[in-house]
Amino acid sequence: MPEPIVARTRRLDADLDLAALAGSDGVLWEKGRAGFAGRGAALRVPLDAAADALAAIEVDDEVRLPGTGPVAFGAVPFVDDASTQLVVPAQIWGRADDGTRWHTVVGPKGALDPSDEGADHTSPTSFRVEPSRSPGSWSELVELATKTMADGPMAKVVLAREVIVTADADFVIADVVSRLRLTYPGCHVFSMDGFVGASPELLVSRAGDVVRSHPMAGTAPRGGDPTSDARLAASLLASSKDRAEHQLTIDMVHDTLLPWCSYLDYEAEPSVVPVANVQHLATLVEGRLSDPAPSVLELVRALHPTPAVCGTPREVARAFIAEHEGFDRGRYAGTVGWVDAHGNGAWAVSIRCASISGATAKVYAGNGIVADSDPSTELAETRSKLQAMLSALVRP
């Protein structure tokens, strides 16, 4: 009979460099200085079985915060299916917002050998960058979408572009993560099984009975200096097109979460969140969950995909994407995050990301298209968004 799996969590006094602990082969989830690093795999479980699998693990936890004990990490693709799996690392290091640090070991016999850090690699020095669909063809697709909206029920559809980067050597994921952390300190920086990114958008989090979401929709470039940034931000706030697109996402998130909540509200006016070379309209949605509180995974299932990555009505937009976009989104425009044995967790929208396999990286960016969208403006916006990951991958 197999030994029962045990998760032992102990407080740490020393500081942690989570990215260094995760390395190129581990799991990283970090926002600011809070987050997790994971190494090894004590357990891999289907998404739908994750809650039961975590509950079955014996826990010895002296810290007792959200994210202590066993934690499962994963990335749900845009089109979810039964093959989606989460991993419970054999070693997990965590840091909370208040600075509390801990180390969790999961398994029947104790720690994974900490020397299992993967091999060093030589960084690539030359790159080929090619879109999988020409800019002109993508602009024609935007025009088709606007005409379709004029004649049918679809109010918004998110159309994405895929750019393929081929290097002369394997990408070193730890190096890519390091650049993302430096350039996007306010984002959710993640690395899981070759899927790497820096997402500004929180799909949903749960800590005890507190639930939060921070939907973003509506984008403007940044001008490179405070004066032009302020002018562009004011224009974004004043744009009826962007405000209407943003409100579609807020309403969907609010209406979806409300049945689980004793209280739920959102900010009266959106704020403008700057992210390196672009800025977004964003609105915090926050509330209290009714007892018994659902697992964060239940909330993820209900919310994903939001109008910010799919469109509205959801099924009409999803069908248009499947028929016309021309590539498999995979984990792009899905959601990435973590869940603990108590159902606490945080999941970000999988944007500003890349799928890396050896010397090839696929980079993605999408825009919300509405009836009065201009194809050339939308194309320029995707180029700004693509630069977030391209600048972390392609180095002189």
Buried (B, 14 or more C-beta within 10 A) or exposed (E): EEEEBBBBBEEBEEEBEBBBBBBBBBBBBBBEEBBBBBBBBBBEBEBEEBBEBBEBBEBEBEBEBBBBBBBBBBBBBBBBEEEBBBBBBBBBBBBBEEEBBBBBBBBEEEBBEEEEBEEEBEEBEEBEBEBEBEBEEBBEBBBBBBEBBEEEEBBBBBBBBBBBBBBEEBBBBBBBBBBBBEBBBEBBBBBBBBBBBBBBBBBBBBBEBBBBBBBBBBBBBBBEEEEEBEEBBEEBBEBEBBBBBBBBBBBBBBEBBEEBBEEBEBEEEBBBBBBBBBBBBBBBBBBBBEEEBBBBBBBBBBBBBBBBBBBBBBEBBBBBBEEEBBBEBBBBBBBBBBBBBBBBBBBBBBBBBBBBEEBBBBBBBBBBBBBEBBBEEBBEBBBBBBBBBBBBBBEE
